[in-house]
Amino acid sequence: MKKLLVASAVLASINASAASAPSNDAKLRAIIAPVSQAQLRHTIETLVSFGTRHTLSSQTDPKRGIGAALGWTKGQFESFGLETVRPCETFTGARIPNPTAVCDMVAIQRGTERPNDVVIIQGHIDSRVTDVMNFTSDAPGANDDGSGTAAVIEAARVLSKHKFPGTIVYAALSGEEQGLYGGKVLANYAKAQGWNVVTVLNNDIIGNSCSSDGVCDSTHARVLSEGPRSQGEADLSKSVHSLGGENDSPSRNISRYLDSLADRLKIGLDVRQIWRTDRFSRGGDHIPFLELGYPAARISVAIENYDWQHQDLRTEKGKRYGDTIDHVDFAYLAKMTKLNIAALASIASAPPPPEPQVEGAVSTDTTVSWVGVAGASSFLIHWRRTDANNWQVARRIDSECPITGFEPASSSRHNIYGCKIVLPHIRVDDWVFGVSSVSKDGWESPVASAVPGGAFKPFVTPEKTP
């Protein structure tokens, strides 16, 4: 039975920053405690020992090249008791002159209740030197992106000891330096599997804390996320222009989720939200997921060092160049890894976000509606001023909603969903609204904004009425 829930009667106000139960934060701190600097160092030392991991290097040599690195990673995943797959596609392009198989090494930890709801952690295992086509010279790639790959493997080691309702996917991607090909392979694989990809955490360059100009920062992580969603942008542009959503893509809400999580867990790492898809004029393996409509964000160091990135190993005028392991700050990398693992555990424990709609034009009240979500026993309604960075107010609805079915609204272009609340005296013009799902044991999903394209699913163009 569909119920109209009136905010003033049944909603209990809570502070948005305390939306997650303290007991669950304590569980997360216990889960991330075993993260080991020694394990992270061992992983990067091993990756460096393969000489080069260039995408065009040998795929069959057992000791040197991309094939050896992927094979070793497979062994690591399997030692944790995880299922592995090796999706491949053949590509040619400006940086791949001859048809070449680009393969990823992927481990899957199936969810116990909702195995099709998936959260992904990934880093690219390939490396390069100054000349992107040079696949013979040593390219240690300790930070770019041995650090991200090490975080993926460490996450698998730590989290494989636990069970979660949702599925966690751990991925070492090839082909990033040649054109984001590994990201394309995994994004296409996710689509072919029919996964409901809730979040992709792309870790690329997460292990150094000092730059070539002497600036150091080991207390911040950058999370880069798109504002309006890129997939479906042409169809959404008119409604976004009218109704808002420039700062509320699912990926932007992943960024907010990580920011809140880091603040609550107090691991010595603050999230600096960077409101662009990637660094200026650059890209990463989260972009192929965005192109297919999957929520994804990039996690990276606070300070990059360009002398250690995409450089031949050499010394000029007393200055050393090259991406070597001695430049990795393992204490910092451990904190970055902990943030990832906490996010994976939290999102895999929570139901997926709902798909909210909002109405209230020419009204003193705002109405928010959505369909119920499998695994959700309650929901949080969030809102913030249109010029605010993060969610400011949250109210809980301690009620389940119908998961399927809806009624056409007779006087609206939207549908009336199974859950519907009215926020009296809250004017829709002045706020942005969103909804998150909460499990019976208090795990909260990221917030889905009630804006055009705000749903955590690929955008589908609505069918036009004849």
Secondary structure as the mmCIF struct_conf table of DSSP 4:
data_model
#
loop_
_struct_conf.conf_type_id
_struct_conf.id
_struct_conf.beg_label_comp_id
_struct_conf.beg_label_asym_id
_struct_conf.beg_label_seq_id
_struct_conf.end_label_comp_id
_struct_conf.end_label_asym_id
_struct_conf.end_label_seq_id
STRN STRN1 LYS A 3 VAL A 6
HELX_RH_AL_P HELX_RH_AL_P1 ALA A 7 VAL A 10
STRN STRN2 ALA A 12 ILE A 14
HELX_RH_3T_P HELX_RH_3T_P1 ALA A 16 ALA A 18
BEND BEND1 SER A 20 SER A 20
HELX_RH_AL_P HELX_RH_AL_P2 PRO A 22 ILE A 32
TURN_TY1_P TURN_TY1_P1 ALA A 33 PRO A 34
HELX_RH_AL_P HELX_RH_AL_P3 GLN A 37 VAL A 48
TURN_TY1_P TURN_TY1_P2 SER A 49 PHE A 50
BEND BEND2 GLY A 51 GLY A 51
STRN STRN3 THR A 52 THR A 52
TURN_TY1_P TURN_TY1_P3 THR A 55 LEU A 56
BEND BEND3 SER A 57 SER A 57
BEND BEND4 GLN A 59 THR A 60
BEND BEND5 PRO A 62 GLY A 65
HELX_RH_AL_P HELX_RH_AL_P4 ILE A 66 SER A 79
TURN_TY1_P TURN_TY1_P4 PHE A 80 GLY A 81
STRN STRN4 GLU A 83 VAL A 85
STRN STRN5 CYS A 88 GLY A 93
TURN_TY1_P TURN_TY1_P5 ALA A 94 ARG A 95
STRN STRN6 ILE A 96 CYS A 103
STRN STRN7 MET A 105 GLN A 109
BEND BEND6 THR A 112 GLU A 113
STRN STRN8 ARG A 114 HIS A 124
BEND BEND7 THR A 130 ASP A 131
TURN_TY1_P TURN_TY1_P6 VAL A 132 MET A 133
BEND BEND8 THR A 136 SER A 137
STRN STRN9 ALA A 139 ALA A 139
TURN_TY1_P TURN_TY1_P7 ALA A 142 ASP A 145
HELX_RH_AL_P HELX_RH_AL_P5 GLY A 146 LEU A 159
TURN_TY1_P TURN_TY1_P8 SER A 160 LYS A 161
BEND BEND9 HIS A 162 HIS A 162
BEND BEND10 PRO A 165 PRO A 165
STRN STRN10 GLY A 166 LEU A 173
BEND BEND11 GLU A 176 GLU A 176
TURN_TY1_P TURN_TY1_P9 GLU A 177 GLY A 179
BEND BEND12 LEU A 180 LEU A 180
HELX_RH_AL_P HELX_RH_AL_P6 TYR A 181 GLN A 193
TURN_TY1_P TURN_TY1_P10 GLY A 194 GLY A 194
STRN STRN11 ASN A 196 ASN A 203
BEND BEND13 ILE A 205 ILE A 205
BEND BEND14 GLY A 207 GLY A 207
STRN STRN12 CYS A 210 CYS A 210
TURN_TY1_P TURN_TY1_P11 SER A 212 ASP A 213
BEND BEND15 GLY A 214 GLY A 214
STRN STRN13 CYS A 216 CYS A 216
BEND BEND16 SER A 218 THR A 219
STRN STRN14 HIS A 220 LEU A 224
BEND BEND17 GLY A 227 PRO A 228
BEND BEND18 SER A 230 SER A 230
TURN_TY1_P TURN_TY1_P12 GLN A 231 GLY A 232
HELX_RH_AL_P HELX_RH_AL_P7 GLU A 233 LEU A 243
TURN_TY1_P TURN_TY1_P13 GLU A 246 ASN A 247
HELX_RH_AL_P HELX_RH_AL_P8 PRO A 250 LEU A 265
TURN_TY1_P TURN_TY1_P14 LYS A 266 LYS A 266
BEND BEND19 ILE A 267 GLY A 268
STRN STRN15 ASP A 270 ILE A 274
BEND BEND20 ARG A 276 ARG A 279
TURN_TY1_P TURN_TY1_P15 PHE A 280 SER A 281
TURN_TY1_P TURN_TY1_P16 ASP A 285 HIS A 286
HELX_RH_AL_P HELX_RH_AL_P9 ILE A 287 GLU A 291
TURN_TY1_P TURN_TY1_P17 LEU A 292 GLY A 293
STRN STRN16 ALA A 296 VAL A 301
BEND BEND21 ALA A 302 ILE A 303
TURN_TY1_P TURN_TY1_P18 TYR A 306 ASP A 307
BEND BEND22 TRP A 308 HIS A 310
BEND BEND23 LEU A 313 LEU A 313
STRN STRN17 ARG A 314 GLU A 316
TURN_TY1_P TURN_TY1_P19 LYS A 317 GLY A 318
STRN STRN18 LYS A 319 TYR A 321
BEND BEND24 GLY A 322 GLY A 322
HELX_RH_3T_P HELX_RH_3T_P2 ILE A 325 HIS A 327
HELX_RH_AL_P HELX_RH_AL_P10 PHE A 330 SER A 349
BEND BEND25 ALA A 350 ALA A 350
HELX_LH_PP_P HELX_LH_PP_P1 PRO A 351 PRO A 353
STRN STRN19 GLN A 357 GLU A 359
TURN_TY1_P TURN_TY1_P20 ALA A 361 VAL A 362
BEND BEND26 SER A 363 ASP A 365
STRN STRN20 THR A 366 TRP A 370
TURN_TY1_P TURN_TY1_P21 ALA A 374 GLY A 375
BEND BEND27 SER A 377 SER A 377
STRN STRN21 SER A 378 ARG A 385
TURN_TY1_P TURN_TY1_P22 THR A 386 ASP A 387
BEND BEND28 ASN A 389 ASN A 390
STRN STRN22 VAL A 393 ILE A 397
BEND BEND29 ILE A 403 THR A 404
STRN STRN23 GLU A 407 PRO A 408
TURN_TY1_P TURN_TY1_P23 SER A 410 SER A 411
BEND BEND30 ARG A 413 HIS A 414
STRN STRN24 ASN A 415 ILE A 416
BEND BEND31 GLY A 418 GLY A 418
STRN STRN25 CYS A 419 LEU A 423
TURN_TY1_P TURN_TY1_P24 PRO A 424 HIS A 425
HELX_RH_3T_P HELX_RH_3T_P3 VAL A 428 ASP A 430
STRN STRN26 TRP A 431 VAL A 438
TURN_TY1_P TURN_TY1_P25 LYS A 440 ASP A 441
STRN STRN27 GLU A 444 GLU A 444
HELX_LH_PP_P HELX_LH_PP_P2 SER A 445 VAL A 447
STRN STRN28 ALA A 448 SER A 449
BEND BEND32 ALA A 450 VAL A 451
TURN_TY1_P TURN_TY1_P26 PRO A 452 GLY A 453
BEND BEND33 ALA A 455 LYS A 457
HELX_LH_PP_P HELX_LH_PP_P3 THR A 461 THR A 465
#
